[in-house]
Amino acid sequence: MKFVKRISLFFIYPLFMFAVGFTSNMMLMDFFYPSTSQNRKQISGEEYVKEQLPVSVGDSHVVTANTKYIVQQYDILKQQLTQAEEPAPDKFIGLDRQKLAQEIEDYNRNPSLTDQEKGFTYMELVSFSDDKVVVKKSYEPKEETKGFFLINENHYVVVYDHTLSQVFMNTDILVEGLPQKLQQEIINMKYIQDEGELYNFLESYSS
């Protein structure tokens, strides 16, 4: 019997120590590597809910001093688009996309005098990110007056545009009633440089 007890103890003691060691090892693994434990739970069929990280308020995109500010200029008449990088206006700094769009709408209602002189029509937000903001300004420049021609037609002065292809204005001014030198100039198609000079002529010689 003593021999049997010794044999039993010989097998039981190592098994006991192995169980203690295995349990200790699993506890240490759970403590130092919790993700491994979670994976084991998934594999074993236990329900595992991934923790959702809260979204930081700092994640919202805003215009900063380091944001590239690209201005596209579109000529409506020529259908030409150019662009250049400019310093972002101070009032744009710190704005998110929605507030920047509102600021642009306000600008459309009250554009700068410089833009008005260039024929400004509309400004829009093309793209927005922390790194780069692109806006587009459309312009419709006034066509430059290229002059007129005074021509004798059926004894009356007729005003043509600079291309001589379209009548700009018919007048009641008789060519014969004008000074001799002016008559000759009109017979030879007198050139008028701009509307100001044209209206001075009309005021001087209209009946």
VOBA-1610 file (N, C-alpha, C; in pm, whole numbers, padded with zeros to 5 digits, always signed):
BEGIN
Met+00083-00121+00000Met+00000+00000+00000Met+00086+00126+00000Lys+00194+00117+00077Lys+00284+00233+00080Lys+00339+00261-00059Phe+00366+00154-00130Phe+00422+00168-00266Phe+00323+00234-00359Val+00193+00195-00342Val+00087+00253-00425Val+00070+00400-00395Lys+00075+00435-00264Lys+00060+00575-00227Lys+00172+00658-00284Arg+00294+00601-00281Arg+00408+00675-00335Arg+00391+00701-00485Ile+00341+00598-00555Ile+00318+00614-00700Ile+00212+00721-00726Ser+00106+00720-00645Ser-00002+00820-00662Ser+00050+00960-00640Leu+00128+00976-00535Leu+00184+01107-00507Leu+00279+01151-00618Phe+00347+01054-00676Phe+00442+01084-00783Phe+00372+01145-00905Phe+00249+01099-00933Phe+00173+01152-01047Phe+00089+01275-01010Ile+00029+01275-00893Ile-00062+01382-00853Ile+00012+01514-00831Tyr+00128+01507-00766Tyr+00201+01629-00733Tyr+00242+01707-00858Pro+00302+01643-00962Pro+00334+01718-01085Pro+00210+01775-01154Leu+00100+01695-01153Leu-00023+01745-01217Leu-00074+01869-01145Phe-00067+01867-01011Phe-00112+01981-00932Phe-00027+02105-00962Met+00103+02086-00969Met+00193+02197-00996Met+00171+02252-01138Phe+00144+02163-01231Phe+00118+02205-01370Phe-00008+02291-01377Ala-00114+02247-01303Ala-00240+02321-01303Ala-00222+02459-01242Val-00145+02465-01133Val-00119+02594-01068Val-00042+02686-01162Gly+00059+02631-01228Gly+00140+02711-01320Gly+00059+02761-01438Phe-00026+02673-01494Phe-00107+02711-01611Phe-00205+02823-01573Thr-00269+02808-01454Thr-00364+02911-01410Thr-00294+03044-01387Ser-00177+03038-01325Ser-00101+03162-01301Ser-00062+03229-01431Asn-00021+03147-01526Asn+00021+03200-01657Asn-00096+03269-01727Met-00216+03209-01724Met-00334+03268-01788Met-00372+03399-01722Met-00358+03405-01591Met-00391+03529-01521Met-00294+03641-01558Leu-00166+03605-01569Leu-00066+03703-01609Leu-00089+03752-01752Met-00126+03660-01842Met-00154+03696-01981Met-00273+03791-01989Asp-00377+03765-01909Asp-00495+03852-01907Asp-00460+03991-01856Phe-00365+03994-01761Phe-00330+04124-01702Phe-00246+04208-01797Phe-00146+04144-01858Phe-00052+04220-01942Phe-00098+04229-02088Tyr-00178+04137-02135Tyr-00223+04137-02275Tyr-00374+04119-02280Pro-00447+04221-02241Pro-00596+04208-02237Pro-00655+04182-02374Ser-00593+04236-02482Ser-00648+04216-02616Ser-00646+04069-02654Thr-00543+03997-02607Thr-00535+03853-02635Thr-00649+03780-02569Ser-00680+03825-02446Ser-00792+03764-02375Ser-00923+03790-02447Gln-00939+03911-02500Gln-01061+03944-02572Gln-01075+03860-02698Asn-00961+03838-02767Asn-00965+03755-02887Asn-01007+03613-02852Arg-00956+03565-02735Arg-00994+03430-02694Arg-01143+03422-02667Lys-01199+03531-02611Lys-01343+03534-02585Lys-01422+03528-02714Gln-01373+03599-02816Gln-01443+03597-02945Gln-01441+03457-03004Ile-01324+03393-02995Ile-01310+03260-03054Ile-01399+03161-02981Ser-01410+03176-02850Ser-01489+03082-02772Ser-01638+03108-02784Gly-01677+03213-02857Gly-01818+03238-02879Gly-01878+03337-02782Glu-01799+03389-02687Glu-01851+03487-02594Glu-01869+03621-02664Glu-01969+03697-02626Glu-01999+03825-02688Glu-01891+03927-02651Tyr-01842+03998-02755Tyr-01738+04100-02733Tyr-01781+04228-02803Val-01792+04335-02728Val-01831+04464-02781Val-01709+04555-02782Lys-01672+04601-02902Lys-01555+04688-02915Lys-01586+04824-02854Glu-01494+04873-02776Glu-01511+05004-02712Glu-01502+05114-02816Gln-01599+05202-02818Gln-01601+05314-02911Gln-01525+05432-02852Leu-01427+05482-02928Leu-01350+05596-02881Leu-01429+05724-02907Pro-01437+05813-02811Pro-01510+05938-02832Pro-01439+06025-02935Val-01517+06098-03017Val-01461+06187-03117Val-01418+06316-03050Ser-01295+06352-03072Ser-01243+06474-03010Ser-01298+06596-03079Val-01325+06700-03001Val-01373+06826-03057Val-01268+06886-03149Gly-01141+06854-03121Gly-01032+06907-03201Gly-01025+06851-03341Asp-01108+06748-03371Asp-01105+06687-03503Asp-01171+06774-03610Ser-01249+06877-03573Ser-01317+06961-03672Ser-01214+07042-03749His-01236+07058-03881His-01142+07126-03969His-01171+07275-03970Val-01066+07355-03955Val-01079+07500-03958Val-00963+07559-04037Val-00982+07680-04085Val-00877+07752-04155Val-00775+07804-04054Thr-00647+07778-04079Thr-00542+07826-03991Thr-00445+07914-04071Ala-00348+07968-04001Ala-00247+08051-04068Ala-00161+07968-04162Asn-00159+07836-04141Asn-00079+07747-04226Asn-00158+07690-04343Thr-00287+07717-04348Thr-00370+07666-04457Thr-00341+07742-04586Lys-00315+07668-04694Lys-00295+07732-04824Lys-00428+07789-04873Tyr-00424+07912-04920Tyr-00545+07980-04967Tyr-00528+08007-05117Ile-00601+07931-05198Ile-00590+07941-05343Ile-00712+08015-05398Val-00687+08120-05477Val-00795+08198-05537Val-00795+08175-05688Gln-00906+08121-05738Gln-00924+08107-05882Gln-01001+08227-05934Gln-00957+08281-06047Gln-01025+08394-06109Gln-01075+08351-06248Tyr-01206+08361-06266Tyr-01266+08316-06391Tyr-01320+08436-06469Asp-01267+08455-06591Asp-01314+08561-06681Asp-01430+08505-06763Ile-01550+08552-06736Ile-01669+08498-06801Ile-01667+08525-06951Leu-01624+08644-06991Leu-01624+08680-07133Leu-01524+08596-07212Lys-01404+08584-07159Lys-01299+08509-07229Lys-01301+08360-07198Gln-01380+08322-07094Gln-01388+08183-07049Gln-01249+08130-07013Gln-01178+08210-06938Gln-01042+08175-06896Gln-01036+08167-06744Leu-00964+08064-06695Leu-00950+08044-06551Leu-00803+08049-06512Thr-00770+08135-06418Thr-00635+08142-06363Thr-00645+08127-06212Gln-00533+08088-06149Gln-00535+08077-06004Gln-00399+08112-05946Ala-00401+08153-05819Ala-00278+08193-05751Ala-00299+08175-05601Glu-00190+08151-05530Glu-00196+08139-05385Glu-00183+08277-05323Glu-00271+08306-05229Glu-00271+08435-05162Glu-00279+08414-05011Pro-00242+08514-04931Pro-00263+08502-04785Pro-00413+08497-04756Ala-00452+08407-04668Ala-00594+08398-04632Ala-00636+08524-04557Pro-00750+08582-04589Pro-00799+08699-04515Pro-00807+08669-04365Asp-00773+08765-04284Asp-00773+08745-04138Asp-00908+08697-04087Lys-01015+08747-04147Lys-01149+08710-04098Lys-01185+08565-04130Phe-01105+08498-04216Phe-01130+08357-04247Phe-01062+08263-04147Ile-00961+08312-04076Ile-00886+08228-03984Ile-00976+08180-03869Gly-00973+08049-03844Gly-01052+07991-03736Gly-01191+07947-03776Leu-01228+07967-03903Leu-01362+07929-03950Leu-01364+07786-04001Asp-01473+07714-03971Asp-01491+07582-04031Asp-01559+07601-04166Arg-01588+07490-04234Arg-01643+07497-04370Arg-01775+07574-04375Gln-01865+07545-04282Gln-01996+07609-04283Gln-01986+07759-04261Lys-01904+07799-04163Lys-01890+07941-04134Lys-01818+08015-04247Leu-01723+07946-04312Leu-01653+08008-04424Leu-01748+08030-04541Ala-01835+07931-04568Ala-01933+07946-04675Ala-02026+08064-04647Gln-02064+08082-04521Gln-02151+08195-04485Gln-02078+08327-04503Glu-01949+08329-04469Glu-01869+08450-04485Glu-01857+08488-04632Ile-01846+08387-04717Ile-01836+08411-04861Ile-01968+08467-04915Glu-02080+08416-04864Glu-02210+08468-04906Glu-02224+08615-04866Asp-02174+08648-04748Asp-02178+08788-04704Asp-02093+08874-04797Tyr-01979+08820-04841Tyr-01892+08895-04931Tyr-01960+08919-05066Asn-02035+08821-05112Asn-02107+08836-05240Asn-02205+08953-05235Arg-02262+08976-05117Arg-02357+09087-05103Arg-02286+09222-05092Asn-02161+09219-05050Asn-02087+09345-05034Asn-01939+09326-05072Pro-01911+09307-05201Pro-01772+09285-05244Pro-01687+09411-05230Ser-01556+09392-05233Ser-01465+09505-05220Ser-01474+09594-05345Leu-01434+09719-05328Leu-01437+09813-05440Leu-01345+09767-05552Thr-01231+09708-05515Thr-01136+09658-05615Thr-01200+09552-05702Asp-01271+09459-05639Asp-01339+09353-05716Asp-01452+09411-05801Gln-01524+09507-05748Gln-01632+09568-05825Gln-01579+09633-05953Glu-01465+09699-05940Glu-01406+09765-06057Glu-01362+09663-06162Lys-01331+09542-06117Lys-01288+09437-06210Lys-01406+09362-06272Gly-01529+09398-06231Gly-01648+09331-06285Gly-01687+09208-06207Phe-01663+09209-06075Phe-01694+09094-05990Phe-01842+09057-05998Thr-01869+08925-06010Thr-02007+08878-06013Thr-02040+08784-05898Tyr-01947+08691-05866Tyr-01981+08589-05766Tyr-01856+08520-05715Met-01860+08483-05587Met-01751+08407-05524Met-01808+08279-05465Glu-01736+08169-05480Glu-01786+08041-05429Glu-01672+07959-05369Leu-01706+07870-05277Leu-01608+07781-05215Leu-01597+07654-05298Val-01476+07626-05349Val-01453+07511-05436Val-01417+07387-05355Ser-01322+07400-05262Ser-01281+07288-05178Ser-01232+07340-05044Phe-01238+07249-04944Phe-01203+07291-04807Phe-01135+07175-04734Ser-01020+07204-04673Ser-00951+07110-04586Ser-00858+07189-04496Asp-00799+07120-04396Asp-00704+07189-04309Asp-00584+07240-04387Asp-00544+07164-04490Asp-00423+07198-04565Asp-00446+07303-04672Lys-00564+07300-04735Lys-00585+07391-04849Lys-00731+07428-04864Val-00752+07557-04891Val-00886+07608-04922Val-00880+07671-05061Val-00976+07637-05145Val-00982+07692-05281Val-01113+07766-05299Val-01104+07892-05338Val-01224+07971-05369Val-01216+08016-05514Lys-01333+08044-05571Lys-01339+08087-05712Lys-01415+08218-05720Lys-01351+08317-05785Lys-01415+08445-05809Lys-01441+08460-05959Ser-01565+08489-05993Ser-01600+08509-06133Ser-01613+08658-06163Tyr-01562+08695-06279Tyr-01566+08836-06320Tyr-01623+08847-06461Glu-01693+08956-06483Glu-01743+08988-06617Glu-01700+09131-06649Pro-01575+09144-06695Pro-01522+09279-06722Pro-01605+09351-06827Lys-01618+09481-06809Lys-01689+09561-06909Lys-01602+09571-07034Glu-01666+09552-07146Glu-01591+09562-07272Glu-01544+09705-07293Glu-01419+09715-07327Glu-01363+09846-07353Glu-01421+09904-07482Thr-01458+10032-07475Thr-01507+10098-07594Thr-01392+10119-07692Lys-01409+10074-07812Lys-01300+10082-07910Lys-01325+10190-08015Gly-01416+10281-07985Gly-01437+10393-08075Gly-01552+10376-08172Phe-01580+10484-08249Phe-01690+10487-08344Phe-01645+10558-08472Phe-01727+10541-08575Phe-01704+10612-08701Phe-01829+10693-08737Leu-01807+10820-08777Leu-01916+10905-08827Leu-01912+10898-08979Ile-02026+10859-09037Ile-02031+10835-09182Ile-02148+10914-09243Asn-02128+10960-09363Asn-02232+11031-09437Asn-02319+10930-09510Glu-02446+10925-09475Glu-02541+10837-09542Glu-02667+10917-09573Asn-02691+10936-09703Asn-02809+11011-09747Asn-02813+11149-09683His-02694+11213-09674His-02678+11350-09624His-02691+11362-09472Tyr-02706+11251-09404Tyr-02716+11256-09257Tyr-02597+11182-09195Val-02562+11227-09076Val-02452+11162-09002Val-02506+11035-08936Val-02440+10924-08965Val-02475+10795-08903Val-02352+10745-08826Val-02376+10698-08703Val-02266+10651-08619Val-02258+10498-08628Tyr-02139+10448-08666Tyr-02113+10304-08672Tyr-02018+10264-08559Asp-02023+10135-08523Asp-01926+10088-08423Asp-01787+10076-08485His-01688+10039-08404His-01550+10039-08450His-01524+09936-08560Thr-01614+09837-08575Thr-01594+09735-08679Thr-01654+09777-08812Leu-01731+09887-08810Leu-01804+09934-08930Leu-01905+09831-08980Ser-01944+09741-08892Ser-02039+09636-08932Ser-02179+09661-08877Gln-02191+09745-08774Gln-02321+09769-08713Gln-02343+09918-08689Val-02466+09960-08711Val-02502+10100-08684Val-02522+10116-08534Phe-02447+10209-08476Phe-02460+10236-08334Phe-02571+10337-08307Met-02586+10433-08400Met-02687+10537-08380Met-02713+10611-08510Asn-02840+10639-08535Asn-02879+10729-08644Asn-02902+10868-08586Thr-02862+10971-08657Thr-02880+11108-08608Thr-02961+11190-08709Asp-03006+11306-08663Asp-03077+11399-08752Asp-02985+11514-08795Ile-02855+11491-08788Ile-02757+11595-08822Ile-02728+11591-08972Leu-02758+11700-09038Leu-02727+11711-09181Leu-02579+11739-09200Val-02518+11662-09289Val-02375+11680-09314Val-02348+11819-09371Glu-02441+11868-09460Glu-02422+11998-09523Glu-02429+12114-09422Gly-02489+12089-09306Gly-02501+12195-09207Gly-02379+12205-09117Leu-02280+12119-09135Leu-02161+12119-09051Leu-02051+12205-09113Pro-01954+12247-09033Pro-01840+12321-09087Pro-01773+12241-09199Gln-01716+12312-09295Gln-01661+12249-09414Gln-01557+12141-09379Lys-01470+12173-09287Lys-01365+12076-09251Lys-01426+11949-09190Leu-01527+11969-09105Leu-01592+11855-09041Leu-01668+11772-09143Gln-01730+11841-09244Gln-01798+11767-09350Gln-01703+11672-09420Gln-01584+11723-09453Gln-01487+11641-09525Gln-01442+11522-09440Glu-01426+11546-09310Glu-01384+11438-09221Glu-01490+11327-09216Ile-01617+11368-09214Ile-01724+11269-09208Ile-01736+11194-09340Ile-01717+11266-09450Ile-01720+11199-09581Ile-01610+11094-09587Asn-01498+11122-09523Asn-01385+11027-09520Asn-01394+10930-09401Met-01509+10926-09335Met-01534+10841-09218Met-01453+10889-09098Lys-01508+10986-09029Lys-01441+11043-08912Lys-01442+10945-08795Tyr-01326+10928-08733Tyr-01313+10837-08617Tyr-01335+10913-08487Ile-01420+10857-08400Ile-01445+10912-08266Ile-01389+10812-08166Gln-01308+10859-08072Gln-01234+10767-07984Gln-01321+10697-07881Asp-01416+10769-07819Asp-01496+10706-07714Asp-01634+10770-07706Glu-01717+10720-07615Glu-01853+10770-07604Glu-01856+10916-07557Gly-01761+10954-07475Gly-01758+11093-07428Gly-01740+11190-07544Glu-01648+11162-07633Glu-01626+11247-07750Glu-01745+11243-07844Leu-01808+11126-07855Leu-01924+11114-07943Leu-02039+11202-07893Tyr-02069+11196-07763Tyr-02181+11273-07711Tyr-02152+11423-07712Asn-02027+11460-07701Asn-01992+11602-07716Asn-02024+11651-07858Phe-01996+11567-07956Phe-02028+11600-08095Phe-02179+11614-08115Leu-02255+11517-08060Leu-02399+11517-08077Leu-02463+11640-08009Glu-02415+11675-07892Glu-02469+11791-07822Glu-02438+11921-07897Ser-02324+11920-07963Ser-02282+12045-08032Ser-02356+12066-08162Tyr-02394+11960-08234Tyr-02448+11975-08368Tyr-02590+11923-08388Ser-02648+11865-08285Ser-02788+11821-08301Ser-02880+11941-08296Ser-02989+11934-08373Ser-03084+12046-08381Ser-03179+12041-08261
//
